[in-house]
Amino acid sequence: MNRFYAGSDIIFGQGSLSALPELLKEFDAKRVMVISDRGVCDAGITGKVVKLLEGGSAVTALYSDVQPNPTNENVMDASEQAKAFAPDLFVAVGGGSSIDLAKAVSLLMTNDGPIERYAGIGNVPKKGLPLIALPTTSGTSSEITNVCALIDTKKVVKYVIIDNKITADRVIADPCLTMTVPPSVTAATGMDAITHAIESYISNMASPMTAYHSLAGLQTLYESLPKAYEDGADICAREQMMLGCLITGFGFSNANLGLVHGIAHTLSAHFGLAHGAANAAVLPYVIAYNAPSCPGKMVDMARKLGLPLIGDQDRDMYALSDAMKALNERLKIRTLSQHGIQEADLAMLAKDVLAEPVLNFNPRQGIMEKDVLGILKEAF
């Protein structure tokens, strides 16, 4: 028996942002807190959203200090401002960091803090205040998932809150909001989405329903990411990226992820690496490590992407790893050393990765410190 959760109400397509004032009526919202980051504000997107909200007769407040990897302290700061403003609706405008922070703050409006008490699966007692998510990147799928990822700076770990009660109530997925994303961010967030597709397809929690979404999302993302990276004004590529991200989100939020994310969480916690960049740096090498445990699935993905195969599974199972290395080069994805990580740091990272809960869903089990260290050295 398989269970599949899809709790999102999505408005999708070019120009769909115009539907925002109508959504205010659905919630009878009078006071709206907008959560965004400074980059999205500087791009003029947040101001446009605020104008639409105020045009719908809402009183607004803006929190724009979202950090790239939101911390517990970041959540508490935002929640204090939210409680002082007393909104009846939140609108998140940005990438995964802004949406995750908004989920956490919404949660704390109806549940006692601190936020870290809700870490894990199904630990949220009460649904938070209503939340509308407006993604400005095509990467995390946070807009449709029941997942919130945060950094605990005291424990120096990245952890997740997974609960259906934190899923955004409405999503406006307008690819026009991604048009100002620079190439480097397009690359990193796109590789994040591709990582979600690959890891959820081979997850030991995968089901026929998740596999369908993961495989379809992977194909869409693989075909559209280079186009969006090389020509940011290609609205068709941007729309396909957003579509692929949504499709993939339905897959990985039900199947969970694996070793790539375990390593990426550790890199972000210790060195502040952007999540997508961390995933991309290690993805090809984790694929190769996992391949012997699921060769048929590796060949399935390679075949779906139209990669050249020779008909020998023992060799074809590495085609996807090679394709991801080539894609990283095309997208100018930086290596770990180019991010400023020192070789002396790798042993510490490898040890900490083993404590990541997400490793439980990796297809290859029995992961050892030396295995992770080997992957990190390849990605170095």
C-alpha positions, 0 to 999 in steps of 0.5 A: 500500500502506498500513500501520496499527499498532494495538498497544494492549490496551484495557479500556474502560468505566465501572468498568474500573479494577477490572481493575487487580489482574488485570493485575498477575498478567499481568505477575507484577509485584511492584514498581510505580512509579506516575507521576502529577501533583499535580492527579490526586493531589489529586483522590484518583485516584492514591491509589485506584490505589495502593490497588488495586495494594497490594491486589494485593500490589504494593510501590509507589513514587509519582512525582508531579512530572510537569510539564504539558509534561514536559522532558528534566530532568523525565524524568531526575529521574523516571528516577533515582528509578525506577532507585533503586526498581527497578520491574518495572512502570510505571503512568501515571495522568493525562493525556498529560503523565503517560503521556508521561513514563512512556513516556520513563522506561520507555524509559530503564530498558532504554536508555542516556540521555539521552532526547533521543537517541531523538527522531524515528521508530524510534530506540528500540533496546530495548522499555522495562519494561511500562507500564499507562496509565490516562488521566484526560483525553480528549485526547491519546490518548497511552495508545494511541499510539506517540508521546512528546512532550517539551520540550528546554529547551536548544534551546527546542523540543518534540520527539517520540519515535515508536516502536512499542516505547514503546506502553503494554502495557495501557490501562484507559480508565475514564471514571469517572476523568475525572469530576473534570476541571474544565471548562477542562481538559475543553475544552482536552483535548477540543479537542486530540482534535478537532484530532487528528481533523481534522489526521489526516483531511487529512494527506498520510499519511492512508489509508482506514483512518486516515480512517475512524477520524479521521472517526468520532472527530471526530463522536463528540467534536464531539457529546459535548464540549459536553455534558461541558464543560457538565455534568461529571457526565454520565457518558455524555458522558464515556464518549463523549469517551473513546471518541472519543479512543481512536478518533481516536488510532488514526487520527492515530498512523498518519496523523500531524498538521500545521500546528496541532501545529507551531504548538502545539509552538512555543507550548508550548516558548516559553511553556509553553501547555498543548498542548490550549489551544495547539491550540484557539487556532489550529485554526480559522485553520489549517483556513481556511488549509488548506481550498483544498488539500483542499476535498473533505475539508473538506466531508466533515468538515462534512457528517459533523458536520451543519453547514449547507452550501449546495452550493458547495464554494468556500464550504462548505470554510470551514464547519468553520473557522466551526464550530470558532470557534463551538465555541471561543467556547462552550468559552471557549477563550482567545486567544493574547493572553489567554494573555499572549503579546505581539504582539511575540512573533509574528514569532519564533514564526512563524520557529520554527514553520517548523522543525517536522518535523510540517509535512511532513504538512500537506496544504498545502505551501510554508508560509512565515513570513508564512503562519504570522504571519498565522495567529498574528495571527488567533488573537491 
